[in-house]
Structures are given as C-alpha cells and as structure tokens.
Amino acid sequence: MVHSFTLVVDGIDLVSPDSPAPDALYEAGCDDAMLTSHGAEQQIVFDRDASTFAVAVASAITAVETALPGALVIRVDRLSPAELPPRQPV
C-alpha cells in the first residue's frame, strides 16, 4: 500500500540550487520523494510503498538521516490525496 506523508526537516539545506540533497536522497533510494519548502520550513513529501504507515515513515526517516548528515526530522504529517502537491515530471 502507498502511504503519503511529509517529513519536515531541519539542519540541512534541501532546496537551494547547489544543494547536494536531491542527489543524495535519490541515491539512498528516495526516488519516491519530492523536496519543497514553505517559508523557512523545508519538507520532503513521500509516496512510500510499505505494509503499514509506521514502516513507511520509519524507512523514510532512516534514509533521510543517513543520506544527509546533519538532517533532523522534526515532524511527520500524514497526507490525504487531496493534500498532495502536484508532481512535475523530472
């Protein structure tokens, strides 16, 4: 089952043009993630396939905090389909 959620991340720059975060996350298996920001809040939106919501979130947090030294997940928000941001082709 696919679970949609946002990780709010602190301690690292996710979205500046020269940030290494997108490549590091992709290499860590986060090809189901989209990086975004709202003001000073940086977010990673996931559509993660896992058996449960808890497994999906735990695997995403582990991947983020391993791939991005200094990153700290400070909040998890569960998303309904209506809350998902539009996806742009890469």
Summary of the structure (lengths in Angstrom):
residues: 90
radius of gyration: 12.1
end to end distance: 23.7
largest distance: 35.0
contacts: 234
relative contact order: 0.31
helix: 28%
strand: 34%
